[in-house]
Amino acid sequence: MNGATRRGLSICDTTLRDGNHAVAHQLGRADISAYARAAEAAGVDVVEVGHGNGLGASSIQVGMAALSDADMLRTAKAELRTARLGVLSIPGFASVERDLKPALDYGVDEVRVGAHCTEADVTRQQVTMLRAMGVTVKGMLLMSHMVSAAKLVEQARIMQSYGAEAVVLMDSAGAYTPEKVREKVGELVEKLDIEVGFHAHNNLGMSVVNSMAAVQAGATIVDVTARGFGAGAGNAPIELVAANLHVEQIETRIQLFGALDAADVAQEHFVKHVPTNDSVTIASGIAGVFSGFAAPVRRASARFGVDPRKILLELGNRRVVAGQEDTIIEVAMSLAAEQEALSLV
């Protein structure tokens, strides 16, 4: 933090937000209530709740949630005492009047405003408004593997100038290696005056290693989910991150046994299939494609009879990002046409 005294490590549990990707955004009230209670008991600092793509994102394009934002947030808030209730807000999905202001009325304590890693300027309205209201607000740079450390510093400084109290690098594609984590997180820690965080995905099997590398590089915020429950091959599992922090004797508010219990609660209630690495999620990591595309890519593969890995690699070539789901169908149709043409030769 540019010479500032390093703060204690904060754990943000995104099971009830990123985890919603893994069940097509169908987490119910009982799921949210049970897990929020377990996360509170575990001692996590923030419980992030909502549609997988954040506030206001429930739609035909990216998936309809089982519950409204209001229902999800009120249900979680009722179970929290010391943990803070958080949300993700991506301009374009979430609007100030329709989504953000009501969310604050439902008891949201902090907002993370996200943008593609080269588009920090779109967060200005939301970040400045929230800061003026006295709300804790942090920035998130999505798909952060796609650009250099210098570019991330530039974009993070923009968020900092708007009033963001931290910037979190999101490994949306699970494409990072520990070396890249240390390079990029370390650069932000050195060049910013605010906290730095890291949000891992496990497409290359590196979520825990990368999370620990981020901590070693100076990150003071680490995102986790129970059993790694999340998009693609999932996230950094709370139980494994807690175990590694315990072994390394790194102090946090989180209780080891509480984290283990929370993961058990999640599996009992809604983690019917623990995220694993398969050929599709690995291809997603290699291609650097948003982890949330795994499910729609599988559907397009089945519909058009093309290899899902080829779809992902082409999406990577086109540098497609979250919100461009329509391109999946376009690519699948193009590959199917190529296959048919070759079969006629």
C-alpha positions as CSV (number, residue, x, y, z in Angstrom):
1,M,0.0,0.0,0.0
2,N,2.7,2.5,-1.1
3,G,4.5,2.4,2.2
4,A,1.3,2.4,4.4
5,T,0.9,0.0,7.3
6,R,-0.5,-3.3,6.1
7,R,-3.9,-4.2,7.5
8,G,-5.0,-7.6,8.6
9,L,-6.2,-10.1,6.0
10,S,-9.9,-9.9,5.2
11,I,-11.9,-12.9,3.9
12,C,-14.7,-12.2,1.6
13,D,-17.0,-15.2,1.2
14,T,-18.7,-15.1,-2.2
15,T,-20.5,-18.5,-2.0
16,L,-23.9,-16.9,-2.2
17,R,-23.0,-14.8,-5.2
18,D,-20.3,-16.5,-7.3
19,G,-21.8,-19.9,-6.2
20,N,-25.1,-18.9,-7.8
21,H,-23.4,-19.4,-11.2
22,A,-23.0,-23.1,-10.4
23,V,-26.7,-23.7,-9.9
24,A,-27.9,-21.4,-12.7
25,H,-28.7,-18.7,-10.1
26,Q,-31.2,-20.9,-8.3
27,L,-30.1,-20.6,-4.7
28,G,-33.2,-20.5,-2.5
29,R,-34.1,-18.8,0.8
30,A,-33.3,-21.9,2.9
31,D,-29.9,-22.2,1.1
32,I,-29.0,-18.6,1.7
33,S,-30.2,-18.6,5.3
34,A,-28.3,-21.7,6.3
35,Y,-25.1,-20.7,4.6
36,A,-25.1,-17.1,5.8
37,R,-25.5,-18.4,9.4
38,A,-22.6,-20.8,8.9
39,A,-20.4,-18.1,7.3
40,E,-21.2,-15.8,10.3
41,A,-20.2,-18.5,12.7
42,A,-16.9,-19.1,10.7
43,G,-15.9,-15.5,11.2
44,V,-15.7,-14.3,7.6
45,D,-15.5,-10.6,7.2
46,V,-17.9,-10.2,4.3
47,V,-20.7,-12.3,2.9
48,E,-21.3,-11.4,-0.7
49,V,-24.8,-12.2,-1.9
50,G,-26.8,-12.1,-5.1
51,H,-27.1,-13.2,-8.7
52,G,-23.9,-14.6,-10.1
53,N,-23.4,-11.4,-12.2
54,G,-24.4,-9.1,-9.3
55,L,-27.2,-6.7,-8.6
56,G,-29.8,-6.3,-11.3
57,A,-28.3,-9.0,-13.5
58,S,-31.2,-11.5,-13.4
59,S,-32.3,-11.7,-17.1
60,I,-32.9,-14.0,-20.0
61,Q,-29.4,-13.1,-21.4
62,V,-27.4,-14.3,-18.4
63,G,-29.9,-16.3,-16.4
64,M,-33.0,-15.6,-14.3
65,A,-32.4,-15.9,-10.5
66,A,-34.8,-17.9,-8.4
67,L,-35.2,-15.0,-6.0
68,S,-35.2,-11.2,-6.3
69,D,-32.2,-9.2,-5.1
70,A,-34.4,-8.0,-2.3
71,D,-35.3,-11.5,-1.1
72,M,-31.7,-12.7,-1.3
73,L,-30.3,-9.7,0.6
74,R,-32.9,-9.6,3.3
75,T,-32.6,-13.4,3.9
76,A,-28.8,-13.2,4.3
77,K,-28.9,-10.0,6.4
78,A,-31.2,-11.6,9.0
79,E,-28.4,-14.1,9.8
80,L,-25.5,-11.7,10.1
81,R,-24.2,-10.1,13.2
82,T,-20.5,-9.3,12.8
83,A,-20.0,-10.2,9.2
84,R,-20.7,-7.5,6.7
85,L,-23.3,-8.0,3.9
86,G,-21.7,-7.3,0.5
87,V,-22.9,-7.1,-3.1
88,L,-21.3,-6.9,-6.5
89,S,-22.5,-4.1,-8.8
90,I,-21.5,-4.1,-12.5
91,P,-22.6,-0.9,-14.3
92,G,-24.8,-2.0,-17.2
93,F,-26.4,-4.7,-15.1
94,A,-27.0,-2.6,-12.0
95,S,-28.4,1.0,-11.9
96,V,-28.2,3.5,-9.1
97,E,-31.9,4.1,-8.6
98,R,-33.4,0.7,-9.4
99,D,-30.8,-1.5,-7.8
100,L,-28.1,0.2,-5.6
101,K,-30.2,2.4,-3.4
102,P,-32.8,-0.3,-2.6
103,A,-29.9,-2.7,-1.8
104,L,-28.6,-0.3,0.8
105,D,-32.1,-0.2,2.3
106,Y,-32.1,-4.0,2.6
107,G,-29.0,-3.7,4.8
108,V,-26.0,-3.9,2.4
109,D,-22.8,-2.8,4.2
110,E,-20.4,-2.7,1.3
111,V,-20.5,-2.6,-2.5
112,R,-17.9,-3.8,-4.9
113,V,-18.2,-2.1,-8.2
114,G,-16.9,-4.1,-11.1
115,A,-15.7,-3.3,-14.6
116,H,-13.7,-5.0,-17.3
117,C,-10.0,-4.5,-16.6
118,T,-9.7,-1.7,-19.2
119,E,-12.9,0.2,-18.4
120,A,-12.5,1.5,-14.9
121,D,-14.0,4.8,-15.9
122,V,-17.5,3.3,-16.1
123,T,-17.5,2.9,-12.3
124,R,-17.3,6.6,-11.6
125,Q,-21.0,7.3,-11.0
126,Q,-21.5,4.4,-8.6
127,V,-18.3,4.7,-6.7
128,T,-18.5,8.5,-6.2
129,M,-22.2,8.3,-5.2
130,L,-21.6,5.5,-2.7
131,R,-18.6,7.2,-1.1
132,A,-20.7,10.4,-0.8
133,M,-23.3,8.4,1.1
134,G,-20.6,7.0,3.4
135,V,-20.9,3.4,2.1
136,T,-17.8,1.2,2.0
137,V,-17.0,0.8,-1.7
138,K,-14.4,-1.2,-3.5
139,G,-13.4,-1.7,-7.1
140,M,-13.1,-4.9,-9.0
141,L,-11.2,-5.3,-12.2
142,L,-12.7,-8.2,-14.1
143,M,-10.7,-10.5,-16.5
144,S,-7.6,-9.0,-15.1
145,H,-5.3,-11.6,-16.7
146,M,-5.9,-9.9,-20.1
147,V,-3.7,-6.9,-19.5
148,S,-0.3,-6.0,-18.1
149,A,0.5,-5.0,-14.5
150,A,1.1,-1.4,-15.7
151,K,-2.4,-1.3,-17.3
152,L,-4.0,-2.7,-14.1
153,V,-2.2,0.0,-12.0
154,E,-3.5,2.7,-14.4
155,Q,-7.1,1.4,-14.1
156,A,-6.9,0.8,-10.4
157,R,-5.7,4.4,-9.9
158,I,-8.8,5.6,-11.7
159,M,-11.0,3.7,-9.2
160,Q,-8.9,5.0,-6.4
161,S,-9.4,8.6,-7.7
162,Y,-13.1,8.1,-7.5
163,G,-12.9,7.0,-3.9
164,A,-12.7,3.2,-4.0
165,E,-11.2,2.0,-0.7
166,A,-9.7,-1.1,-2.3
167,V,-9.3,-2.7,-5.7
168,V,-9.7,-6.5,-6.2
169,L,-8.2,-8.3,-9.2
170,M,-10.7,-10.8,-10.4
171,D,-9.2,-13.9,-12.2
172,S,-12.5,-14.3,-14.0
173,A,-11.1,-17.0,-16.3
174,G,-9.0,-19.0,-13.8
175,A,-6.0,-18.2,-16.1
176,Y,-3.5,-16.9,-13.6
177,T,-0.3,-18.6,-12.5
178,P,1.4,-17.8,-9.1
179,E,4.1,-15.9,-10.9
180,K,1.6,-13.6,-12.6
181,V,-0.3,-13.2,-9.3
182,R,2.8,-12.0,-7.5
183,E,3.8,-9.7,-10.3
184,K,0.4,-8.0,-10.7
185,V,-0.7,-7.9,-7.1
186,G,2.7,-6.8,-6.0
187,E,2.7,-4.0,-8.5
188,L,-0.7,-2.7,-7.3
189,V,0.3,-3.0,-3.6
190,E,3.4,-0.9,-4.4
191,K,1.7,1.7,-6.5
192,L,-1.7,2.3,-4.8
193,D,-2.6,4.0,-1.5
194,I,-5.5,1.6,-0.9
195,E,-5.9,-2.1,-0.2
196,V,-5.6,-4.8,-2.9
197,G,-7.5,-8.0,-3.1
198,F,-7.6,-11.2,-5.2
199,H,-10.5,-13.3,-6.4
200,A,-9.3,-16.7,-7.8
201,H,-10.9,-19.3,-10.1
202,N,-9.7,-22.9,-10.3
203,N,-9.7,-23.6,-14.0
204,L,-6.0,-24.4,-14.0
205,G,-6.1,-25.9,-10.5
206,M,-4.4,-22.9,-9.0
207,S,-7.0,-21.2,-6.9
208,V,-5.5,-21.9,-3.5
209,V,-1.9,-21.5,-4.6
210,N,-2.8,-18.2,-6.4
211,S,-4.7,-16.9,-3.3
212,M,-1.7,-17.6,-1.1
213,A,0.6,-16.0,-3.6
214,A,-1.6,-12.9,-3.5
215,V,-1.3,-12.8,0.3
216,Q,2.5,-13.2,0.1
217,A,2.5,-10.3,-2.4
218,G,0.7,-8.0,0.0
219,A,-3.0,-8.5,-0.8
220,T,-5.2,-7.9,2.2
221,I,-8.5,-9.2,0.8
222,V,-9.0,-12.8,-0.4
223,D,-12.2,-14.2,-1.9
224,V,-13.4,-17.7,-1.2
225,T,-16.4,-20.0,-1.6
226,A,-17.4,-23.1,0.2
227,R,-16.1,-26.2,-1.6
228,G,-14.9,-23.9,-4.3
229,F,-18.6,-23.5,-5.3
230,G,-18.7,-21.1,-8.3
231,A,-18.4,-20.6,-12.0
232,G,-16.4,-22.9,-14.2
233,A,-14.1,-25.1,-12.1
234,G,-15.0,-23.0,-9.1
235,N,-13.2,-20.7,-6.8
236,A,-10.7,-20.9,-3.9
237,P,-12.4,-23.2,-1.3
238,I,-12.9,-21.5,2.1
239,E,-11.9,-24.7,3.8
240,L,-8.6,-25.0,2.0
241,V,-7.7,-21.3,2.2
242,A,-8.4,-21.4,5.9
243,A,-6.3,-24.5,6.3
244,N,-3.4,-22.9,4.5
245,L,-3.6,-19.7,6.5
246,H,-3.6,-21.8,9.6
247,V,-0.5,-23.7,8.6
248,E,1.3,-20.5,7.6
249,Q,0.1,-18.9,10.9
250,I,-1.4,-15.9,9.1
251,E,-3.9,-14.2,11.4
252,T,-7.5,-13.5,10.3
253,R,-10.9,-13.4,11.9
254,I,-11.8,-16.7,10.3
255,Q,-12.0,-19.8,12.5
256,L,-10.5,-23.0,11.0
257,F,-13.2,-25.4,12.3
258,G,-15.9,-22.8,11.4
259,A,-14.7,-22.7,7.8
260,L,-14.7,-26.5,7.7
261,D,-18.2,-26.5,9.1
262,A,-19.4,-23.9,6.6
263,A,-18.2,-26.0,3.7
264,D,-20.0,-29.0,5.1
265,V,-23.2,-26.9,5.5
266,A,-22.9,-25.8,1.9
267,Q,-22.5,-29.3,0.6
268,E,-25.4,-30.5,2.7
269,H,-27.7,-27.8,1.4
270,F,-26.8,-26.9,-2.2
271,V,-23.4,-28.1,-3.4
272,K,-24.7,-31.2,-5.1
273,H,-21.7,-31.5,-7.4
274,V,-18.3,-30.2,-6.1
275,P,-16.6,-28.2,-8.9
276,T,-13.9,-30.2,-10.6
277,N,-11.5,-29.6,-13.4
278,D,-12.5,-31.3,-16.6
279,S,-11.5,-30.7,-20.2
280,V,-14.0,-27.9,-20.7
281,T,-12.9,-25.9,-17.6
282,I,-9.3,-26.5,-18.3
283,A,-9.8,-25.2,-21.9
284,S,-11.5,-22.2,-20.5
285,G,-8.4,-21.4,-18.3
286,I,-6.0,-22.0,-21.2
287,A,-8.1,-19.8,-23.5
288,G,-8.6,-17.1,-20.8
289,V,-12.4,-17.2,-21.2
290,F,-14.8,-16.1,-18.4
291,S,-15.5,-19.1,-16.2
292,G,-19.3,-18.4,-16.3
293,F,-19.3,-19.4,-20.0
294,A,-18.7,-23.1,-19.2
295,A,-22.4,-24.0,-18.9
296,P,-23.6,-22.1,-22.0
297,V,-20.7,-23.4,-24.0
298,R,-21.7,-27.0,-23.1
299,R,-25.2,-26.3,-24.2
300,A,-24.1,-24.8,-27.5
301,S,-21.8,-27.8,-28.0
302,A,-24.6,-30.2,-27.6
303,R,-27.0,-28.2,-29.8
304,F,-24.6,-27.8,-32.7
305,G,-22.5,-30.9,-32.4
306,V,-19.1,-29.2,-32.0
307,D,-16.3,-29.7,-29.5
308,P,-16.8,-27.4,-26.6
309,R,-13.1,-26.9,-26.3
310,K,-12.9,-25.5,-29.8
311,I,-15.7,-23.1,-28.9
312,L,-13.7,-21.9,-25.9
313,L,-10.4,-21.5,-27.8
314,E,-12.1,-19.4,-30.5
315,L,-13.8,-17.3,-27.9
316,G,-10.4,-16.7,-26.4
317,N,-9.0,-15.8,-29.8
318,R,-11.8,-13.2,-30.1
319,R,-11.1,-11.9,-26.5
320,V,-14.8,-12.3,-25.6
321,V,-15.8,-11.1,-22.1
322,A,-18.7,-11.6,-19.8
323,G,-21.9,-10.1,-21.2
324,Q,-21.1,-11.3,-24.7
325,E,-22.9,-14.6,-24.3
326,D,-24.5,-14.3,-27.8
327,T,-21.1,-14.8,-29.3
328,I,-21.0,-18.4,-28.0
329,I,-23.9,-19.3,-30.3
330,E,-22.3,-17.4,-33.2
331,V,-19.0,-19.3,-32.7
332,A,-20.7,-22.7,-32.3
333,M,-22.7,-22.1,-35.5
334,S,-19.5,-21.1,-37.4
335,L,-17.6,-24.2,-36.2
336,A,-20.6,-26.4,-37.1
337,A,-20.7,-25.0,-40.6
338,E,-16.9,-25.6,-41.0
339,Q,-17.4,-29.2,-39.9
340,E,-20.1,-29.7,-42.3
341,A,-18.1,-28.2,-45.2
342,L,-15.2,-30.5,-44.4
343,S,-17.4,-33.5,-44.3
344,L,-18.4,-32.8,-47.9
345,V,-14.9,-32.6,-49.2
